[in-house]
């Protein structure tokens, strides 16, 4: 698992083509292998319980990468303000994702005068579709080390 995690992190944040390589770390030797290619400005990864992972790309794409490395676009992502420092940021799967199929996306949302950070709580309606059930103008969610939600808060934007 540790090797897979490192491989995914290295893959996601190295824009050039990669080949398998060995990396010596303080915890020992790790083999790094590409898991997907062709991602444009990947931002965040969330490993799926059935294998593969979700990856956000700054321009607003959410992609499911299956265990074989095939990429599949996920529909239903909220409209994203992808300019300057804006874009689609994090994807978070709570520990109860296998049962509830609920996920969270943070992103820059267009609004009067520019953009603001928002959080969308979405339900996976199908493997390649998310349906946002709520977005917030100001939001945070806290998870403990075991992946359980310990707190959340949101506030609608003031008009």
Backbone as CSV, one residue per row, in Angstrom:
resi,resn,N_x,N_y,N_z,CA_x,CA_y,CA_z,C_x,C_y,C_z
1,UNK,0.826,-1.203,0.000,0.000,0.000,0.000,0.854,1.243,0.000
2,UNK,1.890,1.272,0.853,2.756,2.444,0.926,3.397,2.714,-0.432
3,UNK,3.848,1.649,-1.112,4.446,1.796,-2.435,3.441,2.295,-3.453
4,UNK,2.205,1.796,-3.389,1.161,2.236,-4.304,0.849,3.703,-4.078
5,UNK,0.749,4.102,-2.814,0.473,5.490,-2.495,1.576,6.388,-3.029
6,UNK,2.817,6.037,-2.788,3.924,6.844,-3.277,3.902,6.912,-4.791
7,UNK,3.627,5.800,-5.446,3.582,5.781,-6.903,2.507,6.728,-7.414
8,UNK,1.342,6.694,-6.799,0.253,7.555,-7.237,0.588,9.019,-7.009
9,UNK,1.171,9.336,-5.878,1.522,10.727,-5.586,2.588,11.209,-6.552
10,UNK,3.617,10.422,-6.760,4.667,10.814,-7.697,4.093,10.947,-9.091
11,UNK,3.266,9.998,-9.506,2.668,10.039,-10.826,1.841,11.295,-11.012
12,UNK,1.027,11.607,-10.038,0.103,12.716,-10.182,0.805,14.051,-10.288
13,UNK,1.938,14.195,-9.656,2.558,15.502,-9.601,3.826,15.631,-10.435
14,UNK,4.126,14.651,-11.261,5.240,14.742,-12.192,4.642,14.804,-13.590
15,UNK,4.751,15.942,-14.284,4.055,16.116,-15.546,4.659,15.346,-16.715
16,UNK,5.879,14.877,-16.623,6.504,14.207,-17.752,6.160,12.719,-17.742
17,UNK,6.428,12.069,-18.889,6.206,10.626,-18.978,7.159,9.922,-18.027
18,UNK,6.681,8.835,-17.414,7.493,8.122,-16.441,7.656,6.675,-16.861
19,UNK,8.727,6.090,-16.418,8.914,4.656,-16.516,9.128,4.155,-15.102
20,UNK,9.039,2.838,-14.923,9.232,2.268,-13.590,10.611,2.648,-13.071
21,UNK,10.687,2.967,-11.795,11.948,3.352,-11.176,11.931,2.928,-9.722
22,UNK,13.108,2.778,-9.154,13.236,2.485,-7.731,13.718,3.738,-7.027
23,UNK,13.127,3.992,-5.864,13.484,5.150,-5.068,13.856,4.657,-3.678
24,UNK,14.983,5.112,-3.183,15.387,4.758,-1.823,14.826,5.811,-0.877
25,UNK,14.075,5.371,0.119,13.503,6.278,1.105,14.022,5.900,2.480
26,UNK,13.724,6.716,3.475,14.113,6.414,4.843,13.447,5.142,5.359
27,UNK,12.325,4.763,4.744,11.608,3.554,5.158,12.004,2.335,4.323
28,UNK,12.893,2.530,3.370,13.317,1.419,2.522,13.129,1.737,1.057
29,UNK,13.383,0.749,0.211,13.282,0.917,-1.231,11.832,0.803,-1.676
30,UNK,11.417,1.679,-2.587,10.071,1.694,-3.127,10.176,1.652,-4.648
31,UNK,9.366,0.812,-5.269,9.284,0.770,-6.724,8.156,1.698,-7.157
32,UNK,8.475,2.630,-8.031,7.501,3.606,-8.520,7.136,3.219,-9.952
33,UNK,5.833,3.004,-10.181,5.350,2.651,-11.506,4.224,3.602,-11.887
34,UNK,4.169,4.010,-13.147,3.069,4.880,-13.579,1.728,4.177,-13.433
35,UNK,0.717,4.911,-12.982,-0.628,4.351,-12.839,-1.584,4.962,-13.858
36,UNK,-1.260,6.146,-14.362,-2.067,6.810,-15.388,-1.202,7.891,-16.013
37,UNK,-1.481,8.217,-17.251,-0.759,9.280,-17.934,-1.763,10.236,-18.559
38,UNK,-1.301,11.391,-18.985,-2.146,12.341,-19.686,-2.967,13.246,-18.799
39,UNK,-2.729,13.245,-17.509,-3.457,14.145,-16.617,-2.897,15.556,-16.753
40,UNK,-3.791,16.557,-16.699,-3.382,17.954,-16.837,-3.605,18.654,-15.497
41,UNK,-2.551,19.084,-14.870,-2.594,19.752,-13.573,-3.418,18.982,-12.536
42,UNK,-3.050,17.727,-12.266,-3.754,16.979,-11.222,-3.539,17.631,-9.870
43,UNK,-4.557,17.538,-9.018,-4.497,18.258,-7.750,-4.625,17.333,-6.550
44,UNK,-5.587,16.427,-6.576,-5.883,15.614,-5.399,-6.266,14.195,-5.818
45,UNK,-5.930,13.232,-4.955,-6.264,11.828,-5.181,-7.124,11.304,-4.036
46,UNK,-8.031,10.402,-4.370,-8.803,9.681,-3.354,-8.889,8.236,-3.821
47,UNK,-8.339,7.328,-3.025,-8.332,5.921,-3.392,-9.703,5.305,-3.155
48,UNK,-10.187,4.552,-4.141,-11.497,3.923,-4.076,-11.405,2.550,-3.420
49,UNK,-12.392,2.180,-2.623,-12.321,0.899,-1.912,-12.281,-0.310,-2.851
50,UNK,-12.848,-0.175,-4.041,-12.866,-1.294,-4.985,-11.641,-1.317,-5.901
51,UNK,-10.693,-0.412,-5.657,-9.492,-0.315,-6.481,-9.554,0.915,-7.360
52,UNK,-8.408,1.365,-7.819,-8.354,2.586,-8.605,-8.470,3.804,-7.703
53,UNK,-8.642,4.965,-8.321,-8.732,6.196,-7.548,-9.438,7.274,-8.349
54,UNK,-9.863,8.310,-7.645,-10.388,9.523,-8.258,-9.272,10.559,-8.217
55,UNK,-9.190,11.377,-9.252,-8.196,12.456,-9.274,-8.881,13.716,-9.801
56,UNK,-8.645,14.838,-9.120,-9.153,16.119,-9.599,-8.086,16.765,-10.472
57,UNK,-8.545,17.498,-11.469,-7.651,18.296,-12.293,-8.117,19.741,-12.178
58,UNK,-7.166,20.637,-12.138,-7.439,22.039,-11.855,-8.535,22.628,-12.729
59,UNK,-8.602,22.228,-14.003,-9.565,22.837,-14.918,-11.015,22.412,-14.667
60,UNK,-11.252,21.539,-13.677,-12.609,21.158,-13.326,-12.958,19.718,-13.646
61,UNK,-12.006,18.972,-14.153,-12.283,17.562,-14.441,-12.068,16.698,-13.214
62,UNK,-12.989,15.756,-13.033,-12.843,14.698,-12.039,-12.732,13.415,-12.844
63,UNK,-11.671,12.663,-12.616,-11.403,11.469,-13.404,-11.310,10.259,-12.487
64,UNK,-11.935,9.165,-12.905,-11.794,7.892,-12.218,-10.745,7.105,-12.996
65,UNK,-9.712,6.667,-12.287,-8.687,5.822,-12.888,-8.905,4.422,-12.333
66,UNK,-9.199,3.476,-13.232,-9.486,2.120,-12.765,-8.182,1.384,-12.452
67,UNK,-8.254,0.210,-11.842,-7.035,-0.500,-11.460,-6.086,-0.811,-12.624
68,UNK,-6.612,-0.845,-13.851,-5.770,-1.096,-15.022,-5.121,0.180,-15.549
69,UNK,-5.439,1.336,-14.951,-4.861,2.605,-15.392,-5.666,3.330,-16.444
70,UNK,-6.835,2.801,-16.802,-7.693,3.468,-17.778,-8.397,4.650,-17.121
71,UNK,-8.443,5.779,-17.834,-9.098,6.977,-17.317,-10.536,7.052,-17.808
72,UNK,-11.443,7.505,-16.911,-12.850,7.660,-17.235,-13.323,8.986,-16.648
73,UNK,-13.890,9.851,-17.482,-14.394,11.139,-17.011,-15.621,10.925,-16.133
74,UNK,-15.709,11.675,-15.036,-16.857,11.634,-14.137,-17.702,12.874,-14.411
75,UNK,-18.970,12.687,-14.701,-19.886,13.792,-15.000,-20.510,14.327,-13.715
76,UNK,-21.085,15.533,-13.801,-21.834,16.095,-12.686,-21.039,16.974,-11.747
77,UNK,-19.790,17.280,-12.081,-18.946,18.124,-11.227,-19.483,19.557,-11.277
78,UNK,-19.516,20.271,-10.144,-19.995,21.661,-10.162,-19.151,22.543,-11.089
79,UNK,-19.727,23.652,-11.509,-19.006,24.621,-12.336,-17.845,25.186,-11.520
80,UNK,-16.675,25.220,-12.125,-15.446,25.611,-11.443,-14.877,26.875,-12.079
81,UNK,-14.349,27.771,-11.257,-13.635,28.972,-11.707,-12.159,28.590,-11.778
82,UNK,-11.671,28.284,-12.973,-10.298,27.774,-13.138,-9.382,28.838,-13.736
83,UNK,-9.224,29.929,-13.005,-8.294,30.990,-13.412,-7.494,31.415,-12.204
84,UNK,-6.316,31.970,-12.444,-5.467,32.381,-11.330,-5.187,31.192,-10.436
85,UNK,-5.523,31.322,-9.158,-5.322,30.221,-8.219,-6.558,29.337,-8.096
86,UNK,-7.583,29.608,-8.900,-8.829,28.859,-8.807,-8.788,27.550,-9.561
87,UNK,-9.766,26.702,-9.259,-9.902,25.431,-9.957,-10.626,24.414,-9.098
88,UNK,-10.579,23.163,-9.535,-11.107,22.056,-8.752,-9.987,21.581,-7.847
89,UNK,-10.209,21.595,-6.562,-9.147,21.314,-5.601,-9.218,19.872,-5.112
90,UNK,-9.684,19.666,-3.911,-9.616,18.350,-3.275,-10.847,17.498,-3.528
91,UNK,-10.617,16.196,-3.496,-11.690,15.208,-3.447,-11.442,14.392,-2.182
92,UNK,-12.485,14.195,-1.404,-12.364,13.488,-0.133,-13.431,12.406,-0.058
93,UNK,-13.006,11.203,0.282,-13.934,10.102,0.506,-13.933,9.786,1.991
94,UNK,-15.029,10.028,2.697,-15.088,9.665,4.111,-14.990,8.149,4.279
95,UNK,-14.709,7.734,5.471,-14.536,6.315,5.766,-15.784,5.486,5.424
96,UNK,-16.963,6.082,5.517,-18.187,5.342,5.216,-18.581,5.404,3.739
97,UNK,-17.669,5.825,2.869,-17.945,5.913,1.434,-18.482,4.606,0.846
98,UNK,-17.944,3.434,1.208,-18.468,2.204,0.607,-19.971,2.013,0.837
99,UNK,-20.496,2.515,1.944,-21.920,2.362,2.251,-22.759,3.522,1.732
100,UNK,-22.291,4.750,1.938,-23.091,5.932,1.602,-22.838,6.472,0.210
101,UNK,-21.671,6.188,-0.381,-21.259,6.680,-1.702,-21.284,8.207,-1.754
102,UNK,-20.976,8.836,-0.631,-20.941,10.286,-0.521,-19.487,10.743,-0.596
103,UNK,-19.240,11.833,-1.321,-17.902,12.383,-1.418,-17.969,13.897,-1.337
104,UNK,-16.822,14.510,-1.111,-16.731,15.966,-1.000,-15.741,16.483,-2.025
105,UNK,-16.079,17.609,-2.642,-15.196,18.301,-3.577,-15.031,19.732,-3.109
106,UNK,-13.797,20.216,-3.049,-13.578,21.643,-2.797,-13.127,22.268,-4.110
107,UNK,-13.557,23.504,-4.319,-13.304,24.146,-5.613,-13.498,25.650,-5.513
108,UNK,-13.004,26.366,-6.514,-13.274,27.795,-6.634,-14.561,27.930,-7.445
109,UNK,-15.537,28.613,-6.864,-16.844,28.775,-7.500,-16.975,30.198,-8.027
110,UNK,-17.445,30.367,-9.270,-17.662,31.721,-9.770,-18.766,32.412,-8.970
111,UNK,-18.543,33.682,-8.674,-19.552,34.488,-7.989,-19.316,35.942,-8.348
112,UNK,-20.242,36.804,-7.947,-20.097,38.226,-8.265,-18.741,38.733,-7.802
113,UNK,-18.017,39.392,-8.684,-16.727,39.980,-8.331,-15.562,39.017,-8.419
114,UNK,-15.773,37.792,-8.909,-14.653,36.861,-9.029,-15.022,35.448,-8.660
115,UNK,-14.394,34.950,-7.589,-14.625,33.566,-7.179,-14.451,33.436,-5.684
116,UNK,-14.999,32.376,-5.144,-14.827,32.061,-3.729,-14.670,30.561,-3.569
117,UNK,-14.063,30.154,-2.480,-13.867,28.733,-2.225,-15.186,28.115,-1.776
118,UNK,-15.495,26.948,-2.305,-16.751,26.275,-1.984,-16.492,24.792,-1.741
119,UNK,-17.430,24.164,-1.077,-17.390,22.741,-0.812,-18.693,22.143,-1.326
120,UNK,-18.588,21.083,-2.100,-19.781,20.378,-2.569,-19.812,19.002,-1.934
121,UNK,-20.943,18.659,-1.387,-21.181,17.298,-0.917,-21.948,16.629,-2.036
122,UNK,-21.431,15.524,-2.515,-22.031,14.874,-3.670,-22.258,13.403,-3.390
123,UNK,-23.239,12.854,-4.077,-23.504,11.428,-4.015,-23.085,10.811,-5.333
124,UNK,-22.411,9.682,-5.253,-22.045,8.968,-6.473,-23.299,8.253,-6.954
125,UNK,-23.934,8.808,-7.984,-25.171,8.241,-8.502,-24.897,7.034,-9.395
126,UNK,-23.739,6.985,-9.991,-23.268,5.884,-10.831,-21.752,5.985,-10.804
127,UNK,-21.056,4.960,-11.247,-19.589,5.039,-11.174,-18.977,6.253,-11.876
128,UNK,-19.669,6.805,-12.864,-19.092,7.938,-13.601,-19.975,9.179,-13.532
129,UNK,-20.708,9.341,-12.423,-21.594,10.485,-12.272,-21.661,10.874,-10.803
130,UNK,-21.470,12.155,-10.524,-21.712,12.645,-9.177,-22.837,13.668,-9.246
131,UNK,-23.580,13.781,-8.191,-24.687,14.712,-8.118,-24.503,15.557,-6.868
132,UNK,-24.197,16.843,-7.064,-23.977,17.721,-5.915,-25.294,17.936,-5.195
133,UNK,-25.294,17.673,-3.905,-26.512,17.853,-3.131,-26.482,19.156,-2.339
134,UNK,-25.307,19.728,-2.143,-25.224,20.995,-1.433,-23.864,21.619,-1.680
135,UNK,-23.849,22.910,-1.890,-22.582,23.631,-1.919,-22.665,24.725,-0.875
136,UNK,-21.537,25.115,-0.374,-21.486,26.128,0.676,-20.510,27.216,0.281
137,UNK,-20.779,28.449,0.706,-19.891,29.561,0.420,-18.663,29.542,1.306
138,UNK,-18.819,29.089,2.506,-17.703,28.955,3.431,-17.877,27.591,4.054
139,UNK,-16.842,26.800,4.017,-17.030,25.446,4.527,-15.725,24.858,5.033
140,UNK,-15.866,23.956,5.967,-14.743,23.104,6.333,-15.300,21.786,6.807
141,UNK,-14.508,20.754,6.658,-14.857,19.438,7.184,-13.616,18.902,7.855
142,UNK,-13.782,18.262,8.982,-12.651,17.708,9.717,-12.786,16.195,9.791
143,UNK,-11.678,15.511,9.534,-11.643,14.060,9.655,-10.561,13.693,10.648
144,UNK,-10.815,12.648,11.426,-9.769,12.188,12.338,-8.826,11.235,11.600
145,UNK,-7.832,10.713,12.291,-6.836,9.859,11.659,-7.423,8.561,11.124
146,UNK,-8.587,8.174,11.602,-9.246,6.961,11.130,-10.165,7.232,9.943
147,UNK,-10.322,8.507,9.559,-11.168,8.853,8.428,-12.614,9.147,8.773
148,UNK,-12.935,9.278,10.065,-14.303,9.610,10.467,-14.480,11.119,10.540
149,UNK,-15.655,11.601,10.131,-15.951,13.035,10.238,-16.079,13.407,11.705
150,UNK,-15.307,14.387,12.135,-15.403,14.847,13.521,-16.087,16.196,13.610
151,UNK,-16.243,16.856,12.488,-16.918,18.139,12.512,-17.068,18.670,11.109
152,UNK,-18.018,19.560,10.929,-18.221,20.216,9.648,-19.011,21.486,9.903
153,UNK,-18.815,22.445,9.053,-19.522,23.710,9.178,-19.628,24.315,7.803
154,UNK,-20.749,24.909,7.499,-20.844,25.660,6.261,-21.766,26.844,6.467
155,UNK,-21.563,27.825,5.626,-22.360,29.045,5.693,-22.615,29.493,4.273
156,UNK,-23.848,29.787,3.940,-24.191,30.242,2.599,-23.551,31.597,2.352
157,UNK,-23.164,31.865,1.100,-22.593,33.175,0.804,-23.607,34.277,1.048
158,UNK,-23.142,35.396,1.523,-24.023,36.547,1.782,-24.152,37.351,0.488
159,UNK,-25.383,37.619,0.108,-25.624,38.363,-1.135,-25.596,39.849,-0.902
